[in-house]
Amino acid sequence: MSDGSITRQTHLFVRAADDASRALSRWLGRPTRISVRRLEALPLERAVGVLGEGEGPLVACAMRISGAVDGILVLACDDPSGLALADMLLGRAAGTSTEWGELETSAAVETANIIGCAYLNAMTPSEDPQGTAAGGGAVLPTPPWFVRDFAAAVMEGVMLSQASDAATIFLTHTDFVIEDSPVTCSLLFVPGAGIRTDA
């Protein structure tokens, strides 16, 4: 993985985080900050290890991006962080959510949708009114889907759904803060054929 490739992806994620912060703040009606501390390009097996450090299951929402840029964006967190995020998004007292019901799942999916669309916008030059990425062609997202399983199973499902043979993924270390309450999440981008990870 070259420094140039990491730098390009870092700029995309930082821009996307800024856009997503503003979008979530408008949706929630309270201050929200999403910031990227750093981005790593990791072999797939190491990424599974990073996400699977805990003993409990992982919660993930994934969104496929296709067109001029191809890949899958994944928002992942452990159960406690995910449920805490759901409480904040649903306007509940901390600790109200204890399991993943329909409302909690919907809150997680909507969060992933907002962040995914922000990432999509970051990949689209602002001067291009047709929504095309540099190099030509539309960049289109799918609705996010929700999965709860252990890290290895989550990553296996993401790779199978992408039909990707990518050896490297981009893992961001991201801080989520909503009204001064931190929530720990990870943001991953699994590149498809439209992204070169060796340039």
N, C-alpha and C positions, 0 to 999 in steps of 0.2 A: 504494500500500500504506500503510495507516494505521499509526500507532505502536501503537494498541490491538491490531491483528491480529498484529503482530510480537511484542508482549509476550505475548499468549496462547499463540502457538506456542512462544516461548522457554520459558515456564513448563512446557509439555508436554514439551519435549525435555530440560530440566534434570531434571524428575521421572523421565522415562524413563531417563536416563543413570544416575541413582542406583539405580533398580530393576535395570537391566541390570548394573551393577557388582556388586551383591550376587549376582545370579543367576550371572554368569560366575565369580565367586569360589567359589561353592558347587560349580559344575560342575568347575572346574579344581583346586580344593583349594589355591589360592594367591592372594595378594592381587592384585586387579584393580581398576583405576579407570578409569572412562569419564567424562569431564567435557566439558561444552559451554562453549567459550570465548566464542562469540557466534553469533548467528543472523542471516542476511541473507535478505531477500526479493529475488530476482533475476529479471530477464527470462530466459526460457529460453535465448536465444542466449548470454547471459553465463555462465550456469551451465555450458553445454557448454565454454566457454572456460576456466573455472576448473578443471574436471575434466580438460581436455585439454592442460594446460600441458606435460606431458612428451611425448616422441616415441613411447613405447611404448604397448602396449594397456592398457586399463583392465579391472579385474575388478570386477564388481558382482553383488550379490544383491538381488533385489527381492521385495517382499511387497505384495500388494494388500490394502487394507482397504476393506470395504464395509459399508453399513448406515447408521446415523445419521451417521457420518462416512465420507467417500469419498475415496480417493486411493491412491497407491503410495509406500511407504517404500523407499528405496534405500540400501544400504551399499556404498560404492565406495572402491577404493584402487588404486594402481599395482601392478604385478607384484611388485616387491621387498617392498613392505609387506605385500601379501597373503600371499606365501609365508612371510615372517617370522612373521606371525600364525598361519599354519597350523602352523609348527614349534612355536610356543609352545603352541598348543591341543592338539597331538598329543604333547607332551612330548619333542620331539626337540631335538638340539643345533642352534643357530642355523646356517643355511646348508644344512641337510639337504635341504630341499625345493627343487628346482630347476625343476620344471615342475608343471602342474596335472593331477595324477592323481585317481583316485577318492577317496582319503583326504583330499587337500588340498581338493578341492571340497566334500566332506562337512563338513569343519571350517568352511569359509567359510559354507556354508549354515546350519549349526547356530548359528554366531555371529549371523547375520542373524535367525534364528528367535527367539533369546533376546532380542535387541534389539528386534525387531518386537513381540514379545509384551509387553515392558516398555512400549513406546510405547502399545500398545493398552490396557494396564492404566492408564497415565497419563491416557488419554482417558476412562476409565470411573470415575465417582465411587465412592469406596471404600464409601460407605454404601449403594450399590445392589447387592444380592446377585444380581440377575438379569443383570448384565453389560450394562447399557444406559447409553448416553451421555446427557449433559444434553440435554434436548429430546426424549428418548424414542427407543426403537428399539435393536435389538442392533447391536453393532460386531463384525464378524467378519473374521479374517485368512485369507488363503490360504497354503499352504506357500510358502516362498521359492523362487525359481528363480535359477540361476547363469548368468552370461553373461560372456564375455571378448571384448572388441573395442575399437576406438577410441572415444573419448568421444562423438563425434557419433552413431555407430551405436548405442551403448548407449542414449543419451537418446532417439533416434528409436524404438527398440524399446520403451522404457518408455512413451513417449507413445502409441504405437500400441496397446499392450496395454491401456492405460487408456482408450483412445478419448477422450482428454482434449484440450480446446482451451485449457487453462490457459496464460495468457501469463506467469504468475509461478510460481516454485517457491521453497520454503524450503530454503536451504543452511546446514547447521550446520558450524562449525569445531570439530571434536571431537578430544580427546586420548584415546588408548588407551594405558594403561600396565599391563603385566602383569609383576609382580615386578621393577619398576623398569626394564623394557625398553619403550621407546616404540614404537608402531606408528601410522603416519599414515593415517587413514581420513577419509572425508567421509560425512556422513549427509544425505540429501535427502528431502524430502517433496513429492511432486507432487500438488497438490490436485485433486480431482474436483469434481463438482457439489455435494457436501455441504459444501465448505469455501469460504467467501467470502474472497478475498484483498484486497478493497477496503473492508472494514469495520473 
